[in-house]
Amino acid sequence: MAGTGRHQGRTALVTGGSRGIGRAISARLAREGALVAVHYGHDEAAADRTVKEIEADGGRAFAVHAVLGVPGDAATLWSAFDRELVRYAPDAAPGLDVLVNNAGITLPRTIEHVTEEDYDRVFAINTKAPFFILQQGLDRLRDGGRIITVSSAAARIAWPTIIAYAMTKAALDHVTLSLAVQLAPRGITVNSVSPGITETEINPTLKDPVIRRTLSAHSVFDRLGAPADIADVVAFVAGDDARWVTGQCLDASGGVHLGL
């Protein structure tokens, strides 16, 4: 049951927080006491389900809607966050303590099959949106806060089949480095967490048993990652125990890079 953990009294926002890794992160932060804003872009039912599951576990959460990858997306998200925070928790202090940039899409194509439209869309959602969410969220983030970006092991490993997607994550890793320096005087830590191949809706090819076995073998543990594996790392980095960790890209791939 939530309410007594290391994130007690904190407010967190998780983009893409209604499904997959984001859902696991939202649940974990709430279980440890945080009031969690569960952002979603299109699947309202999934967001409502995640919020209800958190509340059933004794936690507190509310949904925030904003479509990413379109003009004005960051402003829309923050306006919705401010409005829903007041509506759900009128006694809560404005702003937040933990910002998790998790929302993203994949693009499983080699370079010769990536169109300009594909490229623009994956960068708009995966890179441009979090950049401006951060830009417009800095005055809402309290001193001593935490910024965590869900990156990908693909940013540091050659996977030609997802080249454009990997580029978006590599760009976010640099944002982590730059903001870690800029925000250090405010006591804000900035880190990335890099999953490997994780079992979520973003990768429907995992339904194929042959592909599943092949990808599982990339990890030294010979299995796919689970959303909870990533959520555990994010919860740690978001906590006070990680106060001396900043500007880092934490590998949470199950050792994928070790066997390549």
C-alpha positions in Angstrom: 0.0 0.0 0.0 1.2 3.5 -0.9 1.7 6.3 1.6 4.8 5.6 3.6 7.6 5.4 1.0 10.6 7.4 -0.1 8.4 9.6 -2.4 5.9 10.6 0.3 4.7 14.2 -0.1 6.1 14.5 -3.7 4.3 15.2 -6.9 5.4 13.5 -10.1 4.5 13.7 -13.7 5.1 10.7 -16.0 4.6 11.2 -19.7 3.2 8.2 -21.5 2.3 7.0 -18.0 -0.8 4.9 -18.8 0.8 1.9 -20.6 4.0 -0.2 -20.7 7.0 1.2 -18.9 5.2 4.4 -18.1 2.4 2.6 -16.3 4.9 0.6 -14.2 6.7 3.8 -13.3 3.5 5.6 -12.4 2.5 2.7 -10.2 5.9 2.4 -8.5 6.1 6.1 -7.7 2.6 6.1 -6.3 3.3 3.0 -4.3 6.1 4.9 -2.6 3.9 7.8 -1.7 4.0 10.2 -4.7 1.0 11.9 -6.1 1.3 10.9 -9.8 0.0 12.7 -12.8 -0.5 10.0 -15.4 -0.1 11.6 -18.9 -1.7 10.0 -21.9 -2.0 11.0 -25.5 -4.8 8.9 -27.1 -5.8 6.0 -24.8 -8.1 7.5 -22.2 -9.3 4.1 -21.1 -5.8 3.0 -20.3 -5.1 6.1 -18.3 -8.3 5.7 -16.3 -7.4 2.1 -15.7 -3.9 3.0 -14.5 -5.3 5.7 -12.1 -7.9 3.3 -10.7 -5.3 0.6 -10.2 -3.1 3.0 -8.3 -6.0 4.2 -6.1 -7.0 0.6 -5.4 -3.4 0.0 -4.2 -3.8 2.9 -1.8 -2.0 5.5 -3.9 -3.0 8.8 -5.4 -3.0 9.6 -9.1 -4.9 11.6 -11.8 -4.9 11.6 -15.6 -3.5 14.4 -17.8 -4.3 14.5 -21.5 -2.1 16.0 -24.2 -1.3 14.8 -27.7 2.4 15.0 -28.3 4.1 15.6 -31.6 1.9 18.5 -32.6 2.4 22.3 -32.3 1.9 23.6 -28.8 2.0 20.1 -27.2 4.1 21.1 -24.2 1.9 24.1 -23.4 -1.2 21.9 -23.6 0.4 19.3 -21.3 1.4 21.9 -18.7 -2.0 23.6 -18.8 -3.7 20.3 -18.3 -1.3 19.4 -15.4 -1.9 22.7 -13.6 -5.7 22.4 -14.0 -6.0 18.8 -13.0 -3.6 19.2 -10.0 -5.8 21.9 -8.5 -8.9 19.8 -9.3 -7.6 16.6 -7.8 -5.6 17.9 -4.9 -6.6 21.5 -4.2 -4.4 21.5 -1.0 -1.3 20.4 -2.8 1.5 22.9 -3.5 1.7 23.9 -7.2 4.4 22.5 -9.3 6.2 19.1 -9.0 9.2 17.3 -7.7 9.7 14.5 -10.2 9.4 14.8 -14.0 9.7 11.5 -16.0 10.0 12.0 -19.8 8.9 8.5 -20.9 6.4 9.0 -23.8 7.7 7.9 -27.2 7.1 5.8 -30.3 9.3 3.4 -32.2 10.2 3.3 -35.9 11.3 -0.2 -36.9 12.8 0.6 -40.3 16.3 0.7 -41.8 17.5 4.0 -43.3 16.4 3.2 -46.8 12.8 2.8 -45.7 12.5 5.9 -43.5 10.4 8.6 -45.1 10.7 12.3 -44.3 7.2 12.0 -42.7 8.4 9.1 -40.5 11.5 11.0 -39.5 9.6 14.2 -38.6 7.0 12.3 -36.6 9.4 10.2 -34.5 11.6 13.3 -33.7 8.5 15.4 -32.9 7.2 12.9 -30.4 10.5 11.5 -29.0 12.7 14.5 -29.0 11.0 17.8 -29.6 8.1 17.2 -27.2 10.3 16.3 -24.2 12.6 19.2 -25.0 9.9 21.7 -24.7 8.1 19.9 -21.9 11.4 20.4 -20.0 11.8 24.0 -21.1 8.3 24.9 -19.9 8.5 22.8 -16.9 11.6 24.2 -15.3 9.7 26.9 -13.4 7.3 24.3 -12.1 10.0 21.9 -10.9 10.9 22.6 -7.3 14.5 22.9 -6.1 15.9 19.5 -5.2 13.7 17.9 -7.8 14.4 15.1 -10.2 14.3 14.8 -14.0 14.5 11.3 -15.5 14.4 10.5 -19.2 13.6 7.0 -20.4 16.1 6.6 -23.1 17.2 3.4 -24.8 20.2 1.1 -25.0 19.8 1.6 -28.8 21.4 5.0 -28.4 24.7 3.3 -27.7 24.4 0.0 -29.6 24.3 -0.3 -33.4 20.8 -1.5 -34.4 20.4 -0.5 -38.0 16.7 -1.6 -38.0 15.7 1.2 -35.7 18.2 3.9 -36.7 15.9 7.0 -36.6 14.4 5.9 -33.2 17.9 5.4 -31.8 18.9 8.9 -33.0 16.0 10.4 -31.0 17.2 8.7 -27.8 20.8 9.7 -28.4 19.7 13.3 -28.6 17.8 13.1 -25.3 21.0 11.7 -23.7 22.7 14.9 -24.5 19.9 16.9 -23.0 20.5 15.0 -19.8 24.2 16.0 -19.8 23.5 19.7 -20.5 20.6 20.1 -18.0 22.6 18.3 -15.3 25.1 21.1 -15.4 22.6 23.9 -15.7 20.3 22.7 -12.9 22.9 21.6 -10.4 22.8 25.0 -8.5 19.2 24.3 -7.8 19.9 20.8 -6.4 18.1 19.2 -9.3 19.5 15.9 -10.6 19.0 14.9 -14.3 19.5 11.4 -15.4 18.6 9.0 -18.2 17.6 5.3 -17.8 18.2 3.1 -20.8 16.1 0.0 -21.2 17.0 -2.8 -23.6 14.4 -4.9 -25.2 11.4 -4.7 -23.0 8.0 -6.4 -23.2 5.5 -3.7 -23.9 2.9 -2.8 -26.5 5.5 -0.7 -28.4 7.0 -3.9 -29.8 4.3 -6.1 -31.3 6.9 -8.3 -33.0 7.5 -10.0 -29.6 4.4 -12.0 -30.3 6.5 -14.1 -32.8 8.1 -16.9 -30.8 11.2 -17.0 -33.0 11.8 -13.2 -32.7 11.1 -13.4 -29.0 13.7 -16.1 -28.4 16.2 -14.2 -30.5 15.8 -10.9 -28.7 15.7 -12.6 -25.3 19.2 -14.1 -26.1 20.6 -10.5 -26.4 20.5 -10.2 -22.6 23.0 -12.0 -20.5 20.0 -13.1 -18.4 18.4 -14.7 -21.5 15.1 -13.0 -21.1 13.2 -9.9 -22.1 13.0 -6.9 -19.8 9.8 -6.3 -17.8 8.4 -2.8 -17.3 8.9 -3.3 -13.5 12.6 -3.8 -14.2 12.8 -0.2 -15.5 10.4 1.3 -13.0 12.6 0.1 -10.1 15.6 1.9 -11.5 13.6 5.1 -12.2 12.1 5.0 -8.6 15.7 4.8 -7.2 17.0 7.7 -9.4 14.0 9.8 -8.4 14.7 9.3 -4.7 16.9 11.0 -2.2 19.3 8.0 -2.2 20.4 9.1 -5.7 21.1 12.7 -4.7 24.8 12.4 -5.7 24.0 10.9 -9.1 23.4 13.3 -12.0 24.3 13.6 -15.7 24.3 9.8 -16.0 22.8 7.3 -18.4 22.0 4.3 -16.3 21.9 1.1 -18.4 18.9 -1.0 -17.6 19.1 -3.4 -20.5 19.9 -6.7 -18.7 23.5 -6.5 -20.0 22.5 -6.4 -23.7 25.7 -4.5 -24.7 27.9 -7.1 -22.9 27.2 -9.9 -25.4 27.4 -7.8 -28.6 
